[in-house]
Amino acid sequence: MNQRRQFAFTIVELLVVVAVIGILLALLSSGLSSAIASGKKTKEMNRLKQVLVAWTLYSGQYEDKLMPGFIDSAVQQGPQGSAAWQVRYHNKAGSDLAPELCQTYPWRLAPYLDYSYETFLGYRDSIEDNVDFSKYVDPEVPVTLPASLSGATALDGAGIAIQPAFGYNAYYLGGWWTSVAGKPTVTFGTGGYTEVGTTGVARGRLVAKTLGNISKPSELVVFTSSTFLNQSSEPYSKFNDWTPGAAWAVPPRLGPDAIWGFGGVTLQGVDLVSATIVDDILAAFSPHASLAPLTAPMGEVGKLMVFKDQSIPISRYGKTLPVGLADGGVRSSSADELNDIRVWVPCANTRAFTHTP
């Protein structure tokens, strides 16, 4: 009588099969994650390109003038402000917007982008689809916004006004306008700076008011992804895809004030990671002072150091940041590249450039 031979896997063979399947799944998962991240980055760059085109169209409509970076609600509501700007902003439904919502750039560009929710707030994991009703999202750690924006956070449309995906280079392009003694005044509008190699002080050229004022459009940052942060020291990797955006972004220094940097960056050997002495240090050096990377205190190397409550460039998808340039080009950039003042200030000609308030 013939007997059939019984076949079975040994425990070793089963373990080998399980291990191989695990390796294959890991490779597949890694490939899918990479493809998803790449797709998100591509969408982000496309959205940035649309915003940059709208920014250019705005200038074309207003005789080459650059879009204002920020207009304090007091400027808009004051008699001189309304006469100066001669414009009302409205939402997609055609209703006039509250001045608090129109201080930042998004509602000024919204008509050029057909009021697209995806363009401004596509980074959000949200079911909202109408910019008119976009909400302000409270960040995990409460932030200190400028006082004139505090009343806007509760209004419909605050999401697009305060937390768009991309921040504008608002202080140096178009100008940051506030009311001083009842008169619209642009921050740094009368500030002075000294060009390296000269002894004279030039004034009035810190803020570009028209496209023609930009001498190196292929290098100057107009938009980049950003978020608003309080003074802190945080790992740069803490940001995620849904980190709330901000309507402007700032360079590592605004005039003589240090705003942000990375652990390990110093000014002529004086460590900037100690936020309590930053202003005194910077005020003591001339515009010709040089920056040099040195060793930071233990645990601080590579951390994002925020010295003042401000809107800071961030990366959502991967390690690179999307950057829109004044010549209409978009590209990926690193945080280190944005740590160079020359890509922010139209007249800056050295990495050590600074200026008076």
C-alpha positions as CSV (number, residue, x, y, z in Angstrom):
1,M,0.0,0.0,0.0
2,N,1.4,3.4,-1.1
3,Q,1.7,6.1,1.6
4,R,1.6,9.8,0.6
5,R,4.5,11.8,2.0
6,Q,3.4,14.8,4.2
7,F,5.1,18.1,3.4
8,A,5.2,21.0,5.9
9,F,7.2,24.2,6.6
10,T,9.7,24.1,9.4
11,I,9.7,26.9,12.0
12,V,12.9,28.3,10.5
13,E,11.4,28.4,7.0
14,L,8.3,30.2,8.3
15,L,10.4,32.8,10.1
16,V,12.4,33.4,6.9
17,V,9.2,33.9,4.9
18,V,7.8,36.3,7.5
19,A,11.1,38.2,7.5
20,V,11.1,38.5,3.7
21,I,7.5,39.7,3.7
22,G,8.3,42.2,6.4
23,I,11.2,43.6,4.3
24,L,9.1,43.8,1.2
25,L,6.3,45.7,3.1
26,A,8.9,48.1,4.6
27,L,10.3,48.8,1.1
28,L,6.8,49.3,-0.3
29,S,5.8,51.5,2.6
30,S,8.9,53.6,2.2
31,G,8.3,54.0,-1.5
32,L,4.7,55.0,-1.0
33,S,5.6,57.5,1.7
34,S,8.2,59.0,-0.5
35,A,5.7,59.2,-3.4
36,I,3.1,60.8,-1.2
37,A,5.5,63.4,0.2
38,S,6.7,64.2,-3.3
39,G,3.2,64.6,-4.5
40,K,2.4,67.0,-1.6
41,K,5.6,69.0,-2.3
42,T,4.6,69.3,-6.0
43,K,1.1,70.5,-5.1
44,E,2.6,73.0,-2.7
45,M,5.0,74.4,-5.4
46,N,2.1,74.7,-7.8
47,R,0.0,76.6,-5.3
48,L,3.0,78.9,-4.6
49,K,3.3,79.6,-8.3
50,Q,-0.3,80.7,-8.5
51,V,0.1,83.1,-5.6
52,L,3.2,84.5,-7.2
53,V,1.5,85.0,-10.5
54,A,-1.3,86.8,-8.7
55,W,1.2,89.0,-6.9
56,T,2.7,90.0,-10.3
57,L,-0.8,90.7,-11.7
58,Y,-1.5,93.0,-8.8
59,S,1.5,95.1,-9.6
60,G,0.5,95.2,-13.2
61,Q,-2.9,96.6,-12.3
62,Y,-1.4,99.2,-10.0
63,E,1.2,100.7,-12.2
64,D,4.1,98.6,-11.1
65,K,3.5,99.2,-7.4
66,L,4.1,96.3,-5.1
67,M,1.3,94.9,-3.0
68,P,1.5,96.3,0.6
69,G,2.9,93.8,3.1
70,F,0.6,94.8,6.0
71,I,-1.9,97.6,6.5
72,D,-2.8,98.2,10.1
73,S,-6.6,98.4,10.5
74,A,-6.2,101.8,12.1
75,V,-4.6,103.0,8.8
76,Q,-7.5,101.6,6.8
77,Q,-10.2,103.2,9.1
78,G,-8.5,106.5,9.5
79,P,-9.4,109.4,7.2
80,Q,-5.9,109.6,5.8
81,G,-5.8,105.9,5.3
82,S,-9.0,105.5,3.4
83,A,-8.0,108.5,1.2
84,A,-4.6,107.0,0.6
85,W,-5.6,103.5,-0.4
86,Q,-9.0,104.3,-2.0
87,V,-10.0,100.6,-2.1
88,R,-12.5,98.3,-0.5
89,Y,-11.9,94.6,-0.2
90,H,-14.7,92.1,-0.5
91,N,-15.2,88.3,-0.1
92,K,-16.3,85.8,-2.7
93,A,-19.9,86.6,-2.0
94,G,-19.3,90.2,-2.7
95,S,-19.7,91.5,0.8
96,D,-17.3,94.1,2.2
97,L,-14.7,92.7,4.5
98,A,-13.9,93.9,8.0
99,P,-10.7,96.0,8.1
100,E,-9.2,93.5,10.6
101,L,-9.3,90.9,7.8
102,C,-7.6,93.1,5.2
103,Q,-4.5,93.9,7.1
104,T,-2.6,91.0,5.5
105,Y,-2.1,90.2,1.9
106,P,-4.4,87.2,1.1
107,W,-7.7,89.0,0.6
108,R,-6.0,91.5,-1.7
109,L,-4.8,88.6,-4.0
110,A,-8.0,86.5,-3.6
111,P,-9.8,88.0,-6.6
112,Y,-6.8,87.2,-8.9
113,L,-7.1,83.6,-7.7
114,D,-10.9,83.2,-8.0
115,Y,-11.1,83.0,-4.2
116,S,-9.5,79.5,-4.3
117,Y,-9.6,77.8,-0.9
118,E,-7.1,75.2,-2.2
119,T,-4.5,77.8,-3.2
120,F,-4.4,79.6,0.2
121,L,-5.3,76.8,2.6
122,G,-4.6,73.6,0.7
123,Y,-2.2,72.5,3.5
124,R,-5.0,72.1,6.0
125,D,-6.6,68.7,6.7
126,S,-10.0,70.2,6.6
127,I,-13.4,69.9,4.8
128,E,-13.8,73.6,4.5
129,D,-14.1,74.7,0.8
130,N,-15.0,78.4,1.0
131,V,-12.5,81.1,1.9
132,D,-15.4,83.3,3.1
133,F,-15.9,81.0,6.1
134,S,-12.4,79.9,6.8
135,K,-11.7,79.8,10.5
136,Y,-8.6,80.7,12.5
137,V,-7.1,77.5,14.0
138,D,-5.7,77.8,17.5
139,P,-2.1,76.3,17.4
140,E,-1.1,73.7,20.0
141,V,1.0,76.4,21.8
142,P,-0.9,79.7,21.9
143,V,0.9,82.5,20.0
144,T,1.1,86.2,20.6
145,L,-0.2,87.9,17.4
146,P,0.2,91.6,16.7
147,A,-2.5,93.5,18.7
148,S,-4.3,94.8,15.6
149,L,-4.9,91.1,14.5
150,S,-6.3,89.9,17.8
151,G,-9.9,91.0,16.9
152,A,-9.7,89.2,13.5
153,T,-9.3,85.7,14.8
154,A,-13.0,85.3,15.6
155,L,-14.2,86.5,12.2
156,D,-15.3,84.4,9.3
157,G,-12.5,84.5,6.7
158,A,-9.8,84.7,9.4
159,G,-8.2,81.5,8.2
160,I,-7.2,82.9,4.8
161,A,-6.3,86.3,6.4
162,I,-4.0,85.1,9.1
163,Q,-3.0,81.5,8.4
164,P,-2.4,81.1,4.6
165,A,0.1,78.5,3.5
166,F,2.7,81.1,2.4
167,G,4.1,84.2,4.2
168,Y,4.9,87.4,2.3
169,N,8.2,89.3,2.7
170,A,6.0,92.0,4.1
171,Y,8.5,94.3,5.8
172,Y,10.7,94.8,2.7
173,L,8.3,94.5,-0.2
174,G,5.4,96.9,-0.3
175,G,5.9,97.9,3.3
176,W,4.5,97.3,6.7
177,W,2.1,100.2,7.3
178,T,1.0,101.4,10.7
179,S,-0.6,104.6,12.0
180,V,1.8,107.0,13.6
181,A,0.2,110.2,15.0
182,G,-2.8,109.4,12.8
183,K,-0.6,109.2,9.6
184,P,0.1,106.1,7.5
185,T,3.7,105.3,8.1
186,V,5.8,102.4,6.6
187,T,8.2,100.6,9.0
188,F,11.8,101.2,8.0
189,G,10.6,103.8,5.4
190,T,13.2,106.3,6.7
191,G,15.7,103.9,8.2
192,G,19.4,104.1,7.2
193,Y,22.1,101.7,6.3
194,T,25.8,101.8,5.5
195,E,27.0,99.9,2.4
196,V,30.1,97.9,2.9
197,G,33.1,99.8,1.5
198,T,31.5,103.2,1.8
199,T,31.3,105.8,4.6
200,G,28.0,107.4,3.6
201,V,24.6,106.5,5.0
202,A,21.9,105.9,2.4
203,R,18.2,106.4,3.4
204,G,14.8,105.5,2.0
205,R,15.8,102.5,-0.1
206,L,15.3,99.7,2.4
207,V,11.7,99.0,1.3
208,A,11.0,98.2,-2.3
209,K,7.8,100.0,-3.4
210,T,7.7,99.0,-7.1
211,L,8.9,96.0,-9.2
212,G,11.5,98.4,-10.7
213,N,13.0,98.9,-7.3
214,I,14.1,95.3,-7.1
215,S,17.6,95.0,-8.6
216,K,18.1,91.3,-8.2
217,P,14.7,89.7,-8.8
218,S,16.0,86.2,-9.4
219,E,17.4,86.2,-5.8
220,L,14.8,88.1,-3.7
221,V,12.3,86.1,-1.7
222,V,8.7,87.2,-2.1
223,F,6.9,84.2,-0.5
224,T,7.8,81.2,1.5
225,S,5.9,78.8,3.9
226,S,5.8,80.2,7.4
227,T,4.2,80.0,10.9
228,F,3.9,82.3,13.8
229,L,6.0,81.4,16.9
230,N,6.7,82.8,20.3
231,Q,10.2,83.1,21.7
232,S,11.5,79.5,22.0
233,S,14.1,77.0,21.1
234,E,12.5,74.1,19.1
235,P,13.8,71.3,16.9
236,Y,13.2,72.3,13.4
237,S,11.7,68.9,12.7
238,K,8.7,69.6,15.0
239,F,6.7,71.1,12.2
240,N,4.2,68.9,10.4
241,D,2.0,69.1,7.3
242,W,-0.8,70.9,9.1
243,T,1.2,73.5,11.1
244,P,-0.9,76.7,10.9
245,G,0.5,79.1,8.4
246,A,1.2,82.8,8.7
247,A,0.6,85.7,6.3
248,W,4.1,87.0,6.4
249,A,7.6,85.8,6.9
250,V,10.7,87.7,8.2
251,P,14.5,87.4,7.7
252,P,16.7,86.4,10.6
253,R,17.1,90.1,11.5
254,L,14.7,93.0,11.2
255,G,16.9,96.1,11.4
256,P,19.2,95.7,14.4
257,D,16.9,93.0,16.0
258,A,17.7,89.3,15.9
259,I,14.5,87.4,15.1
260,W,15.4,83.8,14.4
261,G,18.4,81.6,13.7
262,F,19.8,78.2,14.4
263,G,21.8,77.0,17.4
264,G,25.5,77.5,16.7
265,V,25.2,80.9,14.8
266,T,27.2,83.7,16.5
267,L,28.0,87.3,15.9
268,Q,31.8,87.8,16.0
269,G,32.2,85.0,18.6
270,V,29.3,86.1,20.8
271,D,26.7,83.4,21.1
272,L,23.2,84.4,19.9
273,V,21.4,81.5,21.5
274,S,21.1,83.5,24.7
275,A,17.9,85.4,23.9
276,T,18.2,87.8,26.9
277,I,21.3,89.6,25.5
278,V,20.6,89.5,21.8
279,D,19.5,93.1,21.4
280,D,22.4,94.5,23.4
281,I,24.9,92.4,21.3
282,L,23.5,93.5,18.0
283,A,23.2,97.1,19.0
284,A,26.9,97.1,19.9
285,F,28.2,96.1,16.5
286,S,28.5,98.1,13.3
287,P,26.8,97.1,10.0
288,H,30.1,95.7,9.0
289,A,30.1,93.0,11.7
290,S,30.4,89.5,10.3
291,L,28.5,86.3,11.1
292,A,30.5,83.1,11.8
293,P,29.2,79.7,12.7
294,L,30.7,78.4,16.0
295,T,29.9,75.6,18.5
296,A,26.6,76.2,20.3
297,P,25.8,75.1,23.9
298,M,25.1,71.4,24.3
299,G,21.7,70.4,23.1
300,E,21.1,73.6,21.1
301,V,22.9,72.8,17.8
302,G,20.4,72.7,15.0
303,K,17.5,74.0,17.0
304,L,15.4,76.9,15.7
305,M,16.0,79.8,18.0
306,V,13.2,82.4,18.0
307,F,14.2,85.6,19.8
308,K,11.1,87.6,19.3
309,D,7.4,86.7,18.7
310,Q,7.3,86.6,14.9
311,S,6.3,84.7,11.8
312,I,9.2,82.4,10.8
313,P,9.9,80.3,7.7
314,I,9.1,76.6,8.1
315,S,9.0,73.4,6.0
316,R,5.9,71.3,5.9
317,Y,6.9,68.5,3.4
318,G,10.4,67.3,3.9
319,K,13.4,69.4,4.7
320,T,13.2,72.0,2.0
321,L,11.1,75.1,1.9
322,P,9.1,76.4,-1.1
323,V,10.3,79.9,-2.2
324,G,8.7,82.3,-4.7
325,L,11.1,84.8,-6.2
326,A,10.5,88.3,-7.5
327,D,11.3,87.2,-11.1
328,G,8.3,84.8,-11.0
329,G,10.4,81.7,-10.4
330,V,9.7,79.1,-7.7
331,R,12.2,76.7,-6.2
332,S,13.0,74.7,-3.1
333,S,15.3,76.2,-0.6
334,S,16.9,75.3,2.7
335,A,16.6,77.1,6.0
336,D,20.3,77.8,5.9
337,E,19.8,79.7,2.6
338,L,17.0,81.8,4.1
339,N,19.3,82.6,7.0
340,D,21.1,85.0,4.5
341,I,19.7,88.5,4.8
342,R,20.6,89.2,1.2
343,V,17.6,87.1,-0.1
344,W,15.2,89.2,1.9
345,V,16.3,92.9,1.7
346,P,16.4,94.4,-1.8
347,C,19.5,96.6,-1.0
348,A,21.4,94.1,1.1
349,N,24.8,93.4,-0.4
350,T,26.5,91.3,2.3
351,R,25.5,88.6,4.7
352,A,26.3,90.9,7.6
353,F,24.0,93.7,6.3
354,T,21.9,95.5,9.0
355,H,20.2,98.8,9.3
356,T,18.7,101.2,11.8
357,P,15.0,101.2,12.7
